[in-house]
């Protein structure tokens, strides 16, 4: 059984705690945290509610003249002593589908793979094994580039192109523009984005809370 004094002490404790929490959230520091949180959440929801085009590249060396090879790589009747395969993955990380009709047309700024001339591209093709089956797609040469045509790129759909080239390069990239697409960038997972947001805001909030507590203790 609690004594009357113990009950009164417990009530004062909860009252003081509630008052401290209320004072914190109504203070400039608390109001700032709430405002930043609302802005960050709103921006994140706006960010993922559009088509978000990301790409990845993965390169392997198919054959090397430095090795004692018991095989040869033949492309269009020509054998190569050195040859690289770069796979280019383009996919939609947003929540909204991208229609091919909304992509900038050839002659303007089409979605395309830019292959440096120094790479000496020898062949390319659409990878039907890894491209989402539901996509109607084709790869169209456009100068030194490869234009990616498709009907729809729904969320989580991917478009994969194989490029064979004679020289190594890190310069293969995807570029272009489309309605509601700001830019096409290197891949970053949704999980990584959330982690950066959570850790970044968490560190900021911790510093603000510590600052608030230190200022409050200094007053006493």
N, C-alpha and C positions, 0 to 999 in steps of 0.2 A: 504494500500500500504506500502511495505517495503522500507525503505530508503536504499541508497547505502551502508551506514555503517552497517546497520542491515543485509543486504544480505552478505556482506563481513564477518561479524562476524559469521553468520550461516555457511558459507562455511568453515571458519577456525575451527568451532566446529566439523563439520563432518570429516574434514581432520585430525584433532587431534585425534578424536575418532577412525577413521580407522587406524591411525598410532599406537595408543595404543594397539588396538586389534592385529594388525600385529606383533608388537613388543612382545606382550605376547606369541602368538603361535609360534614365531620363537626363543623365549627365551628357556633356558634349562628346565624351569618349564613347558612351553607349549609343548615342544617336548616330555618331559617325560609323560605328560598326554595323548598325542596322542599315544605314544608307548604302554603305559599300556592299553589303551582302545582297541587298535588293538589286543593285546595279549589276553585280556579278552574275546573279541568277538570271536576271532579265537578258543580259548579253549572251549568256550560254544558251538559253532557250531560243533566242533569235538566231544564234550562230548555227545550231544544229537543225533548225527548221527549214533550211535551204539545201539545195544540192551542194555537196562539198566534195570536190574532186581531188583525190590524192593519187600519187603514183609511187611505185617502187621499181628499182632496177636490180637485177641479179645477173652477174656475169660469171661464166666459167670458161676455161680454156679447153676447147674440144681436142685439139692436137697441138703438140709442140715439136719443133724441129730439133730441140735439144735432147729429146728422148729417143730411145731405140724402139720406134713404133713398129708393131706388126699389123698395123691397120692404116688405112688412108681415109681421108674425108674428101668426098667428091661432090662438088656443087656445080650443077649444070655442065657436067662433062669435064670440069677442071679440078685437078687434085691440089690440095693445099697442104703445105708443110706446117703452117701456123694458122689457126683459125679460132675465133672466139664466138661464143653464143651469149647474147644478152637478152634476157626476158624482161619485158616491160609490162608492168601491171598497172592498169588504171581502174580505179573503183570509186564508188559513191559512198562517202561516209556520213552523208546528211540524212535527213528524214524525208526529203522530197525527191521524187524522180526527176531526172533530166531527160527531156525530149530531144531527139536529134534535130527536130525542127527549130529548136531554140539555140542551136550552136551556130556561131559565126561561120559564114560560108567561105569556100575557097576564094581567094583573092582578097579577103578581109583578114580574119584572124581565126582560122579553123583550129579545132583541137587536133594537135599533131605531135608526132615524135620528132624531135630535132636530133639528127645524127651528124656529128662533126665529119667533115670531108676527110680529115686525117684518119678516121677510123677505117676507111676503105670498105664500106658496106658492100657485101657480095650477094646477099639474099635476105628476104624477109617473108614472113607469113603469119596469118592469124593462127594462134594456138587454140584449136578447137577442143583440145582436152581440158584446158584450164579456163577458157572463156565460158562465162555463164551460158548454159544451153539456150535459155529463153531469149537471148539477145540476137537480133538480126544485125550482123556486122560485116564490115569489109575494110581492108586497108588499101588506101589509094596513094600512089606516089605523087609527090608535089615538090618538084625541084629536088633538093637534097633531103627533104623531109618526107614523113609518112603520115598522111591524114587518116584519122580514125573516124569512120562513119558508122553510125548505129541508129536504131530506131528509138529505144529507150534505155536509159541506164538507171535502173531502180536502186534504192538503197541496198547496199551489200552486194550488188552485181559487180562483176569484174570483167574487164576486157584485156586480153593478154596477147602480146605480139612477140614473136621470136625474130631476132636480128642476128645475122651472121656477118661478122666483120673480121678483117685481116689484122688490124692493129688494135692494141689495147686502148681504151679511152674511159674517162670518167665523165665525159661531156654529154652523154645521151640523156635527154630530159623530155618531159611532156609540157607543152605550153598551149596557149589558145584562150578563147573566151566564149562565154555563153550567157544566156539570160539568168540572172540571180547568182552567177558564179563570179566571185571577185578575182580569183586566180587559182591556178592549179599548182599545188605544192607537194613537196616530198611527204611521204606518209608519216602520220603520227596517229597512234591509236586513241580511241575515245577514252580508254582507261588512263593513258598517259596524260591526256588533257585534264581529266578530272583530278588526277593526283597532283599535277602542278597547281591547279586552282585551289585544291584543299590545303596543300602544304604552304603555298604562298600566303593565302588568307589566314591560315592558322598561325603562321609566324607573325604576321602583322597584328592579329588580334591579341596574341600573347604579349607582345611588346606594349600594346596599348593598355591592356589590363594591368600589367606590372607597373606601368607608369601611373595609372589611376590609383593603385593601392599605395604606391610610394608617396604620392602627393597627399593622399588621405591620412596616412600615418604621420606625415610631416606636420600636418595641421594639429594633430593631437600631441 
